[in-house]
Amino acid sequence: MAAKGQKSRNDAEGKPTKIQFYAKAARAGNKREERVGDCPFCQRIYMILCLKNAKGTCPFDVYTVNPKLESGALRTPPVLRDPVSEREFTDVSEMADYLEQVFTDIPLKAEEARKQTQ
């Protein structure tokens, strides 16, 4: 159930709407690689998404991109898109802050996590 004034995180069929995360693909010679590459910024957001989804409340899809073949924002991954709020982020700090604000059940800050367990 969405909080008052917020859009529902579920689609018309009741399925959760997933965050879309675009990460730099790993190098694999001439073929397209489906793994997240060695970009530390992409790795950071991927780890945050995994942590936030530990209880299944932050579903996400990962798309690997080759910056040389893309256009627009996808030329500089990572990119985070939220179809619910229709927002797109290219700054890693803004991504982390947004995920912390929207998915509050698992806090990133140690102090907040301690408060929840006491």
C-alpha positions as CSV (number, residue, x, y, z in Angstrom):
1,M,0.0,0.0,0.0
2,A,1.4,3.4,-0.9
3,A,1.7,6.1,1.7
4,K,-0.6,9.0,1.4
5,G,0.5,11.3,-1.5
6,Q,2.8,8.6,-3.0
7,K,2.3,6.5,-6.1
8,S,1.9,2.8,-5.6
9,R,5.0,0.7,-6.3
10,N,2.8,-2.0,-7.9
11,D,1.6,-2.1,-11.5
12,A,-2.0,-2.6,-12.6
13,E,-1.7,-6.4,-12.1
14,G,-0.4,-5.9,-8.5
15,K,3.2,-6.9,-9.4
16,P,6.0,-4.7,-8.0
17,T,7.4,-2.1,-10.3
18,K,11.1,-2.6,-10.6
19,I,13.9,-0.1,-10.4
20,Q,15.9,-0.1,-13.7
21,F,19.7,-0.1,-13.1
22,Y,22.0,0.3,-16.1
23,A,25.6,-0.7,-15.4
24,K,28.8,-0.9,-17.4
25,A,29.2,-4.4,-18.9
26,A,32.3,-6.5,-18.3
27,R,34.8,-6.7,-21.1
28,A,34.6,-9.9,-23.2
29,G,36.5,-9.2,-26.3
30,N,34.2,-8.8,-29.3
31,K,31.1,-10.4,-27.7
32,R,28.6,-8.7,-25.5
33,E,29.0,-9.6,-21.8
34,E,26.0,-9.9,-19.5
35,R,27.9,-9.4,-16.2
36,V,28.4,-6.1,-14.4
37,G,31.8,-4.7,-15.2
38,D,34.7,-3.3,-13.0
39,C,33.2,0.2,-12.6
40,P,33.4,0.9,-8.9
41,F,30.4,3.3,-9.1
42,C,28.3,0.7,-10.7
43,Q,29.4,-1.9,-8.1
44,R,28.5,0.5,-5.3
45,I,24.9,1.1,-6.5
46,Y,24.5,-2.6,-7.3
47,M,25.5,-3.5,-3.7
48,I,23.0,-0.9,-2.3
49,L,20.3,-2.3,-4.5
50,C,21.0,-5.8,-3.3
51,L,21.0,-4.7,0.4
52,K,17.8,-2.7,-0.1
53,N,16.1,-5.7,-1.7
54,A,17.1,-8.2,1.1
55,K,13.5,-8.3,2.2
56,G,12.1,-8.2,-1.3
57,T,10.9,-4.6,-1.0
58,C,13.2,-3.0,-3.6
59,P,12.9,-5.2,-6.7
60,F,15.2,-4.2,-9.6
61,D,16.4,-5.2,-13.0
62,V,20.1,-4.9,-14.1
63,Y,20.9,-4.0,-17.7
64,T,24.4,-4.1,-18.9
65,V,25.5,-1.5,-21.4
66,N,28.5,-0.8,-23.5
67,P,29.0,3.0,-23.2
68,K,30.7,3.0,-26.7
69,L,27.5,1.8,-28.3
70,E,25.0,3.8,-26.4
71,S,23.6,7.3,-26.6
72,G,22.3,9.9,-24.1
73,A,22.7,9.2,-20.4
74,L,23.6,5.5,-21.0
75,R,27.0,6.6,-22.4
76,T,28.1,7.3,-18.8
77,P,26.8,4.5,-16.6
78,P,25.6,3.9,-13.9
79,V,22.1,5.1,-14.6
80,L,19.2,4.5,-12.3
81,R,15.6,4.9,-13.5
82,D,12.5,4.6,-11.3
83,P,9.3,4.1,-13.5
84,V,7.1,5.0,-10.5
85,S,8.4,8.5,-9.9
86,E,9.6,8.8,-13.5
87,R,13.0,10.0,-12.3
88,E,16.4,9.2,-13.8
89,F,19.7,9.6,-12.0
90,T,23.3,9.6,-13.3
91,D,25.0,10.8,-10.1
92,V,26.0,8.0,-7.7
93,S,25.4,10.0,-4.5
94,E,21.9,11.1,-5.7
95,M,21.1,7.4,-6.5
96,A,22.1,6.3,-3.0
97,D,20.2,9.2,-1.4
98,Y,17.1,8.4,-3.5
99,L,17.2,4.7,-2.7
100,E,17.6,5.6,1.0
101,Q,14.6,7.9,1.0
102,V,12.2,5.7,-1.0
103,F,13.1,2.3,0.4
104,T,13.4,2.9,4.2
105,D,12.9,-0.6,5.6
106,I,16.6,-1.4,5.5
107,P,18.8,1.7,6.3
108,L,22.2,2.2,4.8
109,K,23.5,4.2,7.8
110,A,24.8,2.1,10.8
111,E,23.2,4.4,13.4
112,E,19.7,4.0,11.8
113,A,20.2,0.2,11.6
114,R,21.1,0.1,15.3
115,K,18.0,2.0,16.2
116,Q,15.8,-0.5,14.3
117,T,17.3,-3.5,16.1
118,Q,17.0,-2.1,19.7
